[in-house]
Amino acid sequence: MRVKAQPKARRPGIDGTAPGLDGPRLRLAVTAAAADGRANRAVCATLAEALGLAASAVTLLQGATSREKLLRVAGDPASLAPKLKDMA
């Protein structure tokens, strides 16, 4: 899943979608700073919590130093799809 992260946000959470070159991305705001991977861990934890999954179910695949990230979400696609659609 492609997301756009906003580190050091005032309010954490999911804020709809953001445009991207290859399609829309889910916009995730986190209060953690982008230092030592803290924001990356917070992005994964925020998405996992929103989907009702364990934090270990969401992992970073690409974009460790970028705001645009590719995350892997482990779980049943049939049960995750409606939740993701509601977030967008």
C-alpha positions as CSV (number, residue, x, y, z in Angstrom):
1,M,0.0,0.0,0.0
2,R,1.3,3.4,-0.9
3,V,1.1,6.2,1.7
4,K,2.3,9.8,2.1
5,A,3.6,10.4,5.6
6,Q,3.6,13.8,7.4
7,P,6.0,13.7,10.3
8,K,5.9,16.2,13.2
9,A,2.2,16.8,12.7
10,R,0.1,18.6,15.3
11,R,-2.6,15.9,15.2
12,P,-1.8,12.3,14.3
13,G,-4.1,10.2,12.2
14,I,-5.4,9.4,8.7
15,D,-6.4,12.4,6.6
16,G,-7.9,11.1,3.4
17,T,-5.7,10.7,0.3
18,A,-3.0,12.7,-1.4
19,P,-2.2,12.7,-5.2
20,G,0.8,10.8,-6.4
21,L,2.4,10.2,-9.8
22,D,1.1,6.7,-10.0
23,G,-2.2,7.2,-8.2
24,P,-3.6,8.4,-4.9
25,R,-1.9,7.6,-1.6
26,L,-3.3,7.4,1.9
27,R,-2.2,10.4,3.9
28,L,-0.9,9.5,7.4
29,A,0.1,12.2,9.9
30,V,2.3,11.3,12.9
31,T,3.7,13.4,15.7
32,A,7.1,11.6,15.6
33,A,10.1,13.3,14.0
34,A,11.7,11.8,11.0
35,A,14.9,10.9,12.9
36,D,16.3,7.4,13.6
37,G,13.2,5.8,11.9
38,R,10.8,7.0,14.6
39,A,8.4,8.4,12.0
40,N,8.5,5.2,9.9
41,R,7.6,3.1,13.0
42,A,4.8,5.6,13.9
43,V,3.4,5.4,10.3
44,C,3.3,1.6,10.5
45,A,1.7,1.6,14.0
46,T,-0.9,4.2,13.0
47,L,-2.0,2.2,9.9
48,A,-2.0,-1.0,11.9
49,E,-4.2,0.5,14.6
50,A,-6.6,2.0,12.1
51,L,-7.0,-1.4,10.5
52,G,-7.3,-3.3,13.8
53,L,-4.1,-5.2,13.2
54,A,-1.0,-5.9,15.3
55,A,1.8,-3.4,14.8
56,S,3.9,-6.2,13.3
57,A,1.4,-6.7,10.5
58,V,2.5,-3.5,8.8
59,T,6.1,-3.2,7.5
60,L,8.0,-0.7,5.5
61,L,9.1,-1.9,2.1
62,Q,10.3,1.3,0.4
63,G,10.8,5.0,1.2
64,A,12.7,4.9,4.5
65,T,13.9,8.5,3.9
66,S,11.0,9.8,1.8
67,R,7.6,11.0,2.7
68,E,6.1,8.7,0.0
69,K,6.3,5.1,1.3
70,L,5.3,1.6,0.3
71,L,4.0,-0.5,3.2
72,R,3.2,-4.2,3.3
73,V,0.0,-5.0,5.2
74,A,-0.3,-8.6,6.3
75,G,-3.9,-9.9,6.6
76,D,-6.9,-11.1,4.7
77,P,-7.5,-8.9,1.7
78,A,-11.2,-9.4,1.7
79,S,-11.5,-8.1,5.3
80,L,-9.0,-5.2,4.8
81,A,-10.4,-3.8,1.5
82,P,-13.6,-2.3,3.1
83,K,-11.6,-0.7,5.9
84,L,-9.1,0.8,3.5
85,K,-11.9,2.1,1.2
86,D,-13.5,3.8,4.3
87,M,-10.3,5.5,5.1
88,A,-9.9,7.0,1.6
